[in-house]
Amino acid sequence: EQRAIGRQLEQTKERFEVGLLPITDVHEAQAVYDGATVNTLENEAALDISFEALGVITGQQHFQLAGLSADFPVRPTEPADSASWVEFSQNNNFKLKVVRLAMTAAEKRANAAKAEHLPTVTASLTWSNFHDDGHFKKKKPLPRETQPYSIDDEPTVFAIRMDAPLFTGGLVSAERRKAYQQYIQTQEMHLLAQRATTQQARSQHLLVQTNAARVKARSQAITSAQSALEATEAGYDVGTRNIVDVLLTQRGLFQAKRNYANARYDYLVSMLKLRQVAGQLSPEHLANLDRWLDPGLKVNRAAAPGSS
Protein backbone atom coordinates (compact mmCIF):
# COMPACT_ATOMS: atom_id res chain seq x y z
CA GLU A 1 0.00 0.00 0.00
CA GLN A 2 2.72 2.46 0.98
CA ARG A 3 4.77 1.72 -2.14
CA ALA A 4 1.79 2.02 -4.48
CA ILE A 5 0.64 5.31 -2.97
CA GLY A 6 4.26 6.51 -2.97
CA ARG A 7 4.45 5.97 -6.71
CA GLN A 8 1.24 7.94 -7.17
CA LEU A 9 2.69 10.72 -5.02
CA GLU A 10 5.81 10.90 -7.20
CA GLN A 11 3.66 11.09 -10.33
CA THR A 12 1.61 13.85 -8.74
CA LYS A 13 4.74 15.84 -7.95
CA GLU A 14 5.97 15.41 -11.52
CA ARG A 15 2.67 16.64 -12.91
CA PHE A 16 2.76 19.61 -10.56
CA GLU A 17 6.26 20.52 -11.71
CA VAL A 18 5.13 20.67 -15.35
CA GLY A 19 2.04 22.66 -14.43
CA LEU A 20 -0.60 19.96 -14.92
CA LEU A 21 -1.77 19.87 -11.28
CA PRO A 22 -2.15 22.46 -8.52
CA ILE A 23 -0.08 22.34 -5.34
CA THR A 24 -3.17 21.38 -3.35
CA ASP A 25 -3.23 18.00 -5.08
CA VAL A 26 0.36 17.42 -4.03
CA HIS A 27 -0.41 18.24 -0.41
CA GLU A 28 -3.48 16.01 -0.40
CA ALA A 29 -1.53 13.16 -1.98
CA GLN A 30 1.21 13.66 0.62
CA ALA A 31 -1.38 13.42 3.40
CA VAL A 32 -2.69 10.14 2.02
CA TYR A 33 0.87 8.82 1.72
CA ASP A 34 1.66 9.81 5.31
CA GLY A 35 -1.44 7.95 6.48
CA ALA A 36 -0.30 4.87 4.56
CA THR A 37 3.12 5.17 6.20
CA VAL A 38 1.53 5.18 9.65
CA ASN A 39 -0.51 2.10 8.75
CA THR A 40 2.63 0.35 7.55
CA LEU A 41 4.50 1.09 10.78
CA GLU A 42 1.60 -0.14 12.90
CA ASN A 43 1.21 -3.32 10.87
CA GLU A 44 4.95 -4.05 10.99
CA ALA A 45 4.96 -3.59 14.76
CA ALA A 46 1.99 -5.95 15.11
CA LEU A 47 3.77 -8.47 12.89
CA ASP A 48 6.93 -8.30 15.02
CA ILE A 49 4.89 -8.83 18.17
CA SER A 50 3.28 -11.90 16.60
CA PHE A 51 6.71 -13.30 15.70
CA GLU A 52 7.84 -12.74 19.30
CA ALA A 53 4.78 -14.58 20.62
CA LEU A 54 5.52 -17.46 18.26
CA GLY A 55 9.08 -17.57 19.57
CA VAL A 56 7.77 -17.99 23.12
CA ILE A 57 5.69 -20.99 22.03
CA THR A 58 8.36 -22.72 19.93
CA GLY A 59 11.44 -21.73 21.92
CA GLN A 60 13.29 -20.30 18.93
CA GLN A 61 13.35 -17.17 16.80
CA HIS A 62 11.54 -17.10 13.46
CA PHE A 63 12.16 -14.63 10.65
CA GLN A 64 10.09 -16.07 7.82
CA LEU A 65 6.92 -18.16 7.66
CA ALA A 66 4.87 -19.71 4.89
CA GLY A 67 1.58 -18.02 4.14
CA LEU A 68 -1.85 -19.62 3.85
CA SER A 69 -2.58 -20.89 0.37
CA ALA A 70 -5.16 -18.99 -1.66
CA ASP A 71 -6.91 -22.33 -2.27
CA PHE A 72 -7.48 -22.99 1.43
CA PRO A 73 -11.13 -24.08 1.70
CA VAL A 74 -13.46 -22.08 3.91
CA ARG A 75 -16.53 -24.11 4.78
CA PRO A 76 -19.25 -24.02 7.45
CA THR A 77 -18.89 -26.44 10.34
CA GLU A 78 -19.80 -30.10 10.04
CA PRO A 79 -22.16 -30.87 11.72
CA ALA A 80 -23.80 -27.52 11.16
CA ASP A 81 -25.91 -27.35 14.34
CA SER A 82 -24.45 -26.04 17.58
CA ALA A 83 -26.20 -28.70 19.69
CA SER A 84 -23.92 -31.40 18.28
CA TRP A 85 -20.83 -29.38 19.13
CA VAL A 86 -22.14 -28.77 22.65
CA GLU A 87 -22.60 -32.52 23.05
CA PHE A 88 -19.08 -33.17 21.76
CA SER A 89 -17.66 -30.66 24.24
CA GLN A 90 -19.56 -32.11 27.21
CA ASN A 91 -18.21 -35.57 26.45
CA ASN A 92 -14.68 -34.81 25.27
CA ASN A 93 -13.51 -31.43 26.58
CA PHE A 94 -10.23 -32.08 28.40
CA LYS A 95 -10.62 -29.34 31.00
CA LEU A 96 -14.08 -30.63 31.83
CA LYS A 97 -12.71 -34.16 32.14
CA VAL A 98 -10.10 -32.95 34.63
CA VAL A 99 -12.76 -31.25 36.75
CA ARG A 100 -14.94 -34.36 36.57
CA LEU A 101 -12.09 -36.58 37.76
CA ALA A 102 -11.34 -34.13 40.58
CA MET A 103 -14.99 -34.33 41.67
CA THR A 104 -14.88 -38.14 41.67
CA ALA A 105 -11.68 -38.12 43.72
CA ALA A 106 -13.18 -35.65 46.21
CA GLU A 107 -16.25 -37.87 46.58
CA LYS A 108 -14.08 -40.88 47.38
CA ARG A 109 -12.10 -38.85 49.93
CA ALA A 110 -15.35 -37.71 51.54
CA ASN A 111 -16.59 -41.30 51.79
CA ALA A 112 -13.25 -42.37 53.25
CA ALA A 113 -13.37 -39.61 55.86
CA LYS A 114 -16.93 -40.58 56.75
CA ALA A 115 -15.84 -44.18 57.25
CA GLU A 116 -13.33 -43.09 59.92
CA HIS A 117 -16.26 -42.98 62.39
CA LEU A 118 -17.04 -46.65 61.83
CA PRO A 119 -15.52 -49.40 63.99
CA THR A 120 -12.77 -51.52 62.51
CA VAL A 121 -13.09 -55.28 62.80
CA THR A 122 -9.97 -57.39 62.35
CA ALA A 123 -10.04 -61.18 62.16
CA SER A 124 -7.04 -63.48 62.26
CA LEU A 125 -6.56 -67.22 61.98
CA THR A 126 -3.35 -68.94 63.08
CA TRP A 127 -2.54 -72.61 62.56
CA SER A 128 0.70 -74.39 63.40
CA ASN A 129 2.05 -77.91 63.22
CA PHE A 130 4.43 -79.22 65.94
CA HIS A 131 6.14 -82.62 65.99
CA ASP A 132 8.84 -83.93 68.32
CA ASP A 133 10.17 -87.44 68.95
CA GLY A 134 13.11 -89.03 70.78
CA HIS A 135 14.06 -91.31 73.69
CA PHE A 136 14.22 -90.85 77.41
CA LYS A 137 15.62 -93.04 80.24
CA LYS A 138 13.50 -94.45 82.97
CA LYS A 139 14.75 -93.95 86.53
CA LYS A 140 12.99 -97.06 87.79
CA PRO A 141 13.11 -99.96 87.74
CA LEU A 142 16.70 -100.81 87.44
CA PRO A 143 18.51 -101.26 85.22
CA ARG A 144 17.54 -98.06 83.51
CA GLU A 145 15.92 -98.51 80.15
CA THR A 146 15.36 -96.10 77.29
CA GLN A 147 11.90 -95.63 75.93
CA PRO A 148 10.93 -93.77 72.73
CA TYR A 149 8.38 -90.97 72.68
CA SER A 150 6.58 -88.92 70.00
CA ILE A 151 4.58 -85.65 70.29
CA ASP A 152 2.30 -84.22 67.57
CA ASP A 153 0.40 -80.97 68.07
CA GLU A 154 -1.65 -78.81 65.62
CA PRO A 155 -2.95 -75.82 67.58
CA THR A 156 -5.44 -73.47 65.81
CA VAL A 157 -6.10 -69.95 67.08
CA PHE A 158 -8.93 -67.73 65.73
CA ALA A 159 -9.20 -64.13 66.98
CA ILE A 160 -11.54 -61.20 66.30
CA ARG A 161 -10.60 -57.62 67.24
CA MET A 162 -12.80 -54.53 67.03
CA ASP A 163 -11.48 -50.95 67.31
CA ALA A 164 -13.91 -48.04 67.66
CA PRO A 165 -12.85 -44.35 67.69
CA LEU A 166 -14.80 -43.30 70.77
CA PHE A 167 -13.15 -39.90 71.16
CA THR A 168 -10.33 -38.24 69.20
CA GLY A 169 -10.71 -34.63 70.24
CA GLY A 170 -13.02 -33.82 67.31
CA LEU A 171 -10.35 -34.49 64.69
CA VAL A 172 -12.29 -37.21 62.88
CA SER A 173 -15.45 -35.10 62.74
CA ALA A 174 -13.53 -32.07 61.50
CA GLU A 175 -11.78 -34.09 58.79
CA ARG A 176 -15.13 -35.57 57.71
CA ARG A 177 -16.75 -32.13 57.41
CA LYS A 178 -13.71 -30.75 55.56
CA ALA A 179 -13.73 -33.59 53.03
CA TYR A 180 -17.47 -33.20 52.47
CA GLN A 181 -17.18 -29.45 51.87
CA GLN A 182 -14.34 -30.05 49.44
CA TYR A 183 -16.59 -32.48 47.60
CA ILE A 184 -19.36 -29.86 47.46
CA GLN A 185 -16.81 -27.36 46.13
CA THR A 186 -15.77 -29.69 43.31
CA GLN A 187 -19.43 -30.26 42.46
CA GLU A 188 -19.91 -26.51 42.01
CA MET A 189 -16.70 -26.29 40.00
CA HIS A 190 -17.92 -29.11 37.77
CA LEU A 191 -21.26 -27.40 37.24
CA LEU A 192 -19.51 -24.12 36.41
CA ALA A 193 -17.14 -25.90 34.02
CA GLN A 194 -20.10 -27.53 32.27
CA ARG A 195 -21.78 -24.17 31.77
CA ALA A 196 -18.57 -22.51 30.59
CA THR A 197 -17.86 -25.34 28.15
CA THR A 198 -21.38 -25.11 26.73
CA GLN A 199 -21.05 -21.35 26.31
CA GLN A 200 -17.64 -21.68 24.66
CA ALA A 201 -18.86 -24.35 22.25
CA ARG A 202 -21.84 -22.26 21.19
CA SER A 203 -19.77 -19.08 20.88
CA GLN A 204 -17.00 -20.71 18.85
CA HIS A 205 -19.54 -22.42 16.61
CA LEU A 206 -21.21 -19.08 15.95
CA LEU A 207 -17.82 -17.48 15.26
CA VAL A 208 -16.92 -20.16 12.72
CA GLN A 209 -20.21 -19.71 10.90
CA THR A 210 -19.88 -15.93 11.00
CA ASN A 211 -16.24 -15.91 9.90
CA ALA A 212 -17.00 -18.26 7.01
CA ALA A 213 -19.63 -15.79 5.80
CA ARG A 214 -17.21 -12.90 6.38
CA VAL A 215 -14.58 -14.50 4.16
CA LYS A 216 -17.08 -14.75 1.32
CA ALA A 217 -18.20 -11.15 1.83
CA ARG A 218 -14.61 -9.86 2.06
CA SER A 219 -13.74 -11.63 -1.17
CA GLN A 220 -16.61 -9.88 -2.91
CA ALA A 221 -15.47 -6.58 -1.38
CA ILE A 222 -12.10 -6.95 -3.13
CA THR A 223 -13.86 -7.32 -6.47
CA SER A 224 -15.97 -4.25 -5.76
CA ALA A 225 -12.96 -2.21 -4.63
CA GLN A 226 -11.02 -3.20 -7.74
CA SER A 227 -13.91 -2.10 -9.95
CA ALA A 228 -14.18 1.17 -8.04
CA LEU A 229 -10.45 1.82 -8.50
CA GLU A 230 -10.64 1.18 -12.24
CA ALA A 231 -13.60 3.52 -12.57
CA THR A 232 -11.86 6.22 -10.52
CA GLU A 233 -8.68 5.94 -12.58
CA ALA A 234 -10.74 6.24 -15.75
CA GLY A 235 -12.41 9.35 -14.34
CA TYR A 236 -9.02 10.77 -13.42
CA ASP A 237 -7.77 10.25 -16.98
CA VAL A 238 -10.67 12.27 -18.41
CA GLY A 239 -10.49 14.93 -15.69
CA THR A 240 -13.66 14.14 -13.73
CA ARG A 241 -11.77 12.79 -10.67
CA ASN A 242 -8.66 14.11 -8.94
CA ILE A 243 -5.58 12.33 -7.65
CA VAL A 244 -6.90 12.21 -4.10
CA ASP A 245 -9.92 10.25 -5.28
CA VAL A 246 -7.57 7.78 -6.94
CA LEU A 247 -5.39 7.44 -3.85
CA LEU A 248 -8.31 6.97 -1.50
CA THR A 249 -9.88 4.37 -3.76
CA GLN A 250 -6.53 2.63 -4.05
CA ARG A 251 -6.17 2.61 -0.29
CA GLY A 252 -9.68 1.16 -0.08
CA LEU A 253 -8.58 -1.73 -2.30
CA PHE A 254 -5.62 -2.50 -0.06
CA GLN A 255 -7.88 -2.28 2.98
CA ALA A 256 -10.28 -4.76 1.36
CA LYS A 257 -7.39 -7.18 0.77
CA ARG A 258 -6.26 -6.84 4.40
CA ASN A 259 -9.79 -7.42 5.62
CA TYR A 260 -10.01 -10.55 3.48
CA ALA A 261 -6.74 -11.90 4.86
CA ASN A 262 -7.84 -11.13 8.42
CA ALA A 263 -11.20 -12.83 7.82
CA ARG A 264 -9.47 -16.01 6.65
CA TYR A 265 -7.18 -15.90 9.68
CA ASP A 266 -10.14 -15.38 12.03
CA TYR A 267 -11.97 -18.30 10.42
CA LEU A 268 -8.98 -20.58 10.83
CA VAL A 269 -8.41 -19.65 14.47
CA SER A 270 -12.09 -19.97 15.37
CA MET A 271 -12.24 -23.42 13.76
CA LEU A 272 -9.21 -24.60 15.74
CA LYS A 273 -10.68 -23.21 18.96
CA LEU A 274 -14.01 -24.92 18.27
CA ARG A 275 -12.28 -28.26 17.84
CA GLN A 276 -10.26 -27.61 20.98
CA VAL A 277 -13.37 -26.89 23.03
CA ALA A 278 -15.03 -30.00 21.61
CA GLY A 279 -11.99 -32.12 22.48
CA GLN A 280 -11.46 -32.99 18.82
CA LEU A 281 -8.25 -31.10 18.07
CA SER A 282 -5.57 -33.64 17.20
CA PRO A 283 -2.10 -33.67 15.60
CA GLU A 284 -3.78 -34.87 12.40
CA HIS A 285 -5.73 -31.60 12.17
CA LEU A 286 -2.54 -29.57 12.52
CA ALA A 287 -0.73 -31.74 9.97
CA ASN A 288 -3.60 -31.23 7.53
CA LEU A 289 -3.43 -27.48 8.10
CA ASP A 290 0.32 -27.52 7.51
CA ARG A 291 -0.29 -28.88 4.02
CA TRP A 292 -2.20 -25.69 3.18
CA LEU A 293 0.80 -23.48 3.96
CA ASP A 294 2.42 -22.28 0.73
CA PRO A 295 6.22 -21.75 0.96
CA GLY A 296 5.93 -19.46 -2.04
CA LEU A 297 3.85 -17.01 0.02
CA LYS A 298 6.53 -15.75 2.38
CA VAL A 299 5.66 -13.79 5.51
CA ASN A 300 8.83 -11.98 6.57
CA ARG A 301 9.53 -10.43 9.91
CA ALA A 302 9.63 -6.65 9.66
CA ALA A 303 12.77 -6.25 11.78
CA ALA A 304 15.29 -8.54 13.42
CA PRO A 305 15.31 -8.67 17.26
CA GLY A 306 17.51 -5.95 18.72
CA SER A 307 17.50 -3.83 15.57
CA SER A 308 16.33 -0.25 15.62
Secondary structure, 3 states (H helix, E strand, C coil): CHHHHHHHHHHHHHHHHCCCCCHHHHHHHHHHHHHHHHHHHHHHHHHHHHHHHHHHHHCCCCCEEEEECCCCCCCCCCCCCHHHHHHHHHHHCHHHHHHHHHHHHHHHHHHHHHHCCCCEEEEEEEECCEEEEEEEECCCCCCCCEEEEEEEECCEEEEEEEECCCCCCCHHHHHHHHHHHHHHHHHHHHHHHHHHHHHHHHHHHHHHHHHHHHHHHHHHHHHHHHHHHHHHHHHHHHCCCCHHHHHHHHHHHHHHHHHHHHHHHHHHHHHHHHHHHCCCCCHHHHHHHHCCEEEEEEEECCCCCCCC
